[in-house]
Amino acid sequence: MQITIVGTGFVGVVTAAVFAKFGNTVWGLNTDKEKTSILNQGKIPFYEPNLEELVNENLKAKRLKFTTNYKQAIPNAEIIFICVGTPSAPNGQADLKYLYAVAESIAPLIKNGTIIVIKSTVPPSTNTKIEQIIKKKTKTKFFTAAIPEFLKEGSAVSDAMSPERVIIGTLNKAVADKLLDLHKPLGGKKITMNPESAQMTKYAANAYLAARIGFINEIANLCEKTGADIEEVIVGLGADKRIGSHYWYPGPGYGGSCYPKDVKELSALASGLGEGDGLFEKIDRLNETRIPRLVEKYKKFSGGFKGKKIAILGLSFKPNTDDLREAPSTKFIPPLLKLGATITAYDPRAMKAAKQRFGTSISYAKDAYDAVTGADVLLLLIEWDEFKQLNLKRVRQVMRGNVFIDTRNLYDPGKVKRHEFRYIGIGR
Ligand SMILES: NC(=O)c1ccc[n+]([C@@H]2O[C@H](COP(=O)([O-])OP(=O)(O)OC[C@H]3O[C@@H](n4cnc5c(N)ncnc54)[C@H](O)[C@@H]3O)[C@@H](O)[C@H]2O)c1
């Protein structure tokens, strides 16, 4: 099939490469000239495992090309996927300006029968608005559908190739059949429903996962005050099949480009509809206050931060990505600097992004041991594999102080204390 992906950011590049791999001819369209030129050279403007190989394979096979030119990429497209960003506006609602701009641009160029699929995360009813914008500019017959994206950064290629489910939001049988056909080579359950349900499913999934993180952090707080250990509680909880042992992450709260904004957008949607009794707002507020509360707790534990050297391990928002959007590092570093600390940081992949973000306000190390050398406090923020079995004896020897803050419960407190650290984890 002839496919065009509009918005070759994180989701768009992965989607384009995966459809090309299965033999489709794919244009990746972006208004950003620099990103487009990088992509056409077979490089990826961000880090995602296995993506560069996949893009190169398809560029070489001439099934995949990137452009900034709508006139080149739209007129022949049978299916157009819109994958542009949908950030939260200041009032929390999804800001759909990029989506509307795409609708304006493609309207005069689409051919008869084109299917326009919204993959971006958007509130239910967005398809109707997009249809209205396009209809103002063309008499050509077209269809819209919604296929929300569920891939996870860090495992995006395998998630996109073998999704757990593909949700196809359309009530038109012919459109559903064509989209089912396109997704046939991908694994996973294919579910067809109306576009509003598809879009609500996406918000519901992210809000539920965010709620689990907020929930377990609340239980962890209680564990700290009662002598319970959250890691033991999770084992007990998980033994109940209704609850499950997966996806329990006591820690500094959720970050990344999706959960924070999607919870805010769902909360704004609920209150806009007069249905907000505050659950989503509460999940958001718990997360927003999580790191400020941890900073206070760690300040006390460390005997203040003024004049202290802090080594931060992990700057991205989770392992296997260099994405800093809403990462814990972005919420810890400013208050720690304000409290008088100096910071040396290390991340296996996000150093370039961190330098752009934090500039000269912090120092950068070449590895974990370099980061902790001379430090008073070790602040472990992200569970990258290479931080899971640090040589504690060596770490203790090169550090000036002995505070070990483990925000991911990677280490056994007893073992760390045997190396004469003062250890603090989460909920234990
Ligand atoms: N990142 C994720 O893990 C993830 C997962 C699932 C769903 N989503 C959703 O997918 C959508 C995209 O997210 P992302 O992380 O890929 O965003 P992104 O910011 O990485 O990429 C968006 C891209 O769209 C381009 N763009 C903006 N306006 C354009 C226009 N008019 N024409 C062409 N290109 C344009 C931008 O230059 C940018 O490269 C969002 O709605 C997000 O919520 C993201």
The ligand as an SDF file (V2000), in Angstrom:
LIG
                    3D

 44 48  0  0  0  0  0  0  0  0999 V2000
    6.2840    8.9130   22.5170 N   0  0  0  0  0  0  0  0  0  0  0  0
    5.5690    7.8740   22.8940 C   0  0  0  0  0  0  0  0  0  0  0  0
    6.0520    6.9510   23.5530 O   0  0  0  0  0  0  0  0  0  0  0  0
    4.1040    7.7750   22.5090 C   0  0  0  0  0  0  0  0  0  0  0  0
    3.4370    6.5560   22.6940 C   0  0  0  0  0  0  0  0  0  0  0  0
    2.0970    6.4660   22.3390 C   0  0  0  0  0  0  0  0  0  0  0  0
    1.4330    7.5720   21.8420 C   0  0  0  0  0  0  0  0  0  0  0  0
    2.0970    8.7560   21.6950 N   0  0  0  0  0  0  0  0  0  0  0  0
    1.3580    9.8910   21.1260 C   0  0  0  0  0  0  0  0  0  0  0  0
    1.7560   10.0440   19.7620 O   0  0  0  0  0  0  0  0  0  0  0  0
    1.7870   11.4370   19.3990 C   0  0  0  0  0  0  0  0  0  0  0  0
    3.1710   11.8050   18.9030 C   0  0  0  0  0  0  0  0  0  0  0  0
    4.0910   11.6320   19.9590 O   0  0  0  0  0  0  0  0  0  0  0  0
    5.6690   11.6740   19.7040 P   0  0  0  0  0  0  0  0  0  0  0  0
    6.3160   11.3560   21.0080 O   0  0  0  0  0  0  0  0  0  0  0  0
    5.9930   10.8750   18.5090 O   0  0  0  0  0  0  0  0  0  0  0  0
    5.8460   13.2330   19.3560 O   0  0  0  0  0  0  0  0  0  0  0  0
    7.1340   13.9650   18.8030 P   0  0  0  0  0  0  0  0  0  0  0  0
    7.1020   15.3290   19.3700 O   0  0  0  0  0  0  0  0  0  0  0  0
    8.3510   13.0990   19.0050 O   0  0  0  0  0  0  0  0  0  0  0  0
    6.8940   14.0360   17.2260 O   0  0  0  0  0  0  0  0  0  0  0  0
    5.9650   14.8380   16.5930 C   0  0  0  0  0  0  0  0  0  0  0  0
    6.5690   15.2890   15.2620 C   0  0  0  0  0  0  0  0  0  0  0  0
    5.5790   15.9640   14.4990 O   0  0  0  0  0  0  0  0  0  0  0  0
    6.2320   16.9610   13.7230 C   0  0  0  0  0  0  0  0  0  0  0  0
    5.2280   17.9480   13.2700 N   0  0  0  0  0  0  0  0  0  0  0  0
    4.6310   18.9480   13.9860 C   0  0  0  0  0  0  0  0  0  0  0  0
    3.7870   19.6240   13.2110 N   0  0  0  0  0  0  0  0  0  0  0  0
    3.8110   19.0570   11.9810 C   0  0  0  0  0  0  0  0  0  0  0  0
    3.1420   19.2990   10.7660 C   0  0  0  0  0  0  0  0  0  0  0  0
    2.2260   20.2690   10.6560 N   0  0  0  0  0  0  0  0  0  0  0  0
    3.4180   18.5280    9.7020 N   0  0  0  0  0  0  0  0  0  0  0  0
    4.3200   17.5150    9.7930 C   0  0  0  0  0  0  0  0  0  0  0  0
    4.9950   17.2320   10.9310 N   0  0  0  0  0  0  0  0  0  0  0  0
    4.7510   17.9920   12.0160 C   0  0  0  0  0  0  0  0  0  0  0  0
    7.2610   17.5210   14.6810 C   0  0  0  0  0  0  0  0  0  0  0  0
    8.3190   18.1650   13.9900 O   0  0  0  0  0  0  0  0  0  0  0  0
    7.7210   16.2640   15.4030 C   0  0  0  0  0  0  0  0  0  0  0  0
    8.8840   15.7060   14.8210 O   0  0  0  0  0  0  0  0  0  0  0  0
    1.3460   12.1930   20.6490 C   0  0  0  0  0  0  0  0  0  0  0  0
   -0.0290   12.4260   20.5850 O   0  0  0  0  0  0  0  0  0  0  0  0
    1.6670   11.2240   21.7800 C   0  0  0  0  0  0  0  0  0  0  0  0
    0.8440   11.4350   22.9110 O   0  0  0  0  0  0  0  0  0  0  0  0
    3.4150    8.8650   21.9920 C   0  0  0  0  0  0  0  0  0  0  0  0
  1  2  1  0
  2  3  2  0
  2  4  1  0
  4  5  1  0
  4 44  2  0
  5  6  2  0
  6  7  1  0
  7  8  2  0
  8  9  1  0
  8 44  1  0
  9 10  1  0
  9 42  1  0
 10 11  1  0
 11 12  1  0
 11 40  1  0
 12 13  1  0
 13 14  1  0
 14 15  2  0
 14 16  1  0
 14 17  1  0
 17 18  1  0
 18 19  2  0
 18 20  1  0
 18 21  1  0
 21 22  1  0
 22 23  1  0
 23 24  1  0
 23 38  1  0
 24 25  1  0
 25 26  1  0
 25 36  1  0
 26 27  1  0
 26 35  1  0
 27 28  2  0
 28 29  1  0
 29 30  1  0
 29 35  2  0
 30 31  1  0
 30 32  2  0
 32 33  1  0
 33 34  2  0
 34 35  1  0
 36 37  1  0
 36 38  1  0
 38 39  1  0
 40 41  1  0
 40 42  1  0
 42 43  1  0
M  CHG  2   8   1  16  -1
M  END
$$$$
